[in-house]
Amino acid sequence: MAGATVALSTYLAGRGQGTLSAFVSNLPLLTGLTFLLIRAEGGSDAVREYARGLLIFTPPWLCYVAVVMLGTGRIGIFKSVGLGILVYIILSGILLGAKL
């Protein structure tokens, strides 16, 4: 499922359909499956905690995307993705530290 999603997203983006590609990439297929599997293994409370975690880590993810979007034209794709991941990890660490 993940491979097909990446392949379709890449194909669409390569054809100049970036918005549709982003839509496909963000379909909640994997999180939906994850919710079901977590429910089977850990129950409803575990699903709620996982969903809460997804919401908590949304701001760092948005910062990651912004760094890639703004950095690709300036510093190149590899550096911007690397920097974006670093920003995500740092911000997520701060959030995790605040939670503990």
Residue pairs with C-beta under 8 A, 6 or more apart in sequence:
1 29
1 30
1 33
2 30
5 24
5 25
5 27
5 29
5 30
6 25
8 21
8 24
9 21
9 22
9 24
9 25
10 21
11 21
12 18
12 20
12 21
12 24
13 21
31 54
34 50
35 47
35 50
35 51
38 46
38 47
38 50
39 46
39 47
56 95
56 99
57 92
57 95
59 91
59 95
60 87
60 88
60 91
60 92
60 95
61 88
63 84
63 87
63 88
63 91
64 84
64 85
64 87
64 88
65 84
66 84
67 80
67 83
67 84
67 87
68 77
68 80
68 81
68 84
70 80
71 79
71 80
71 83
71 84
72 80
74 80
75 83
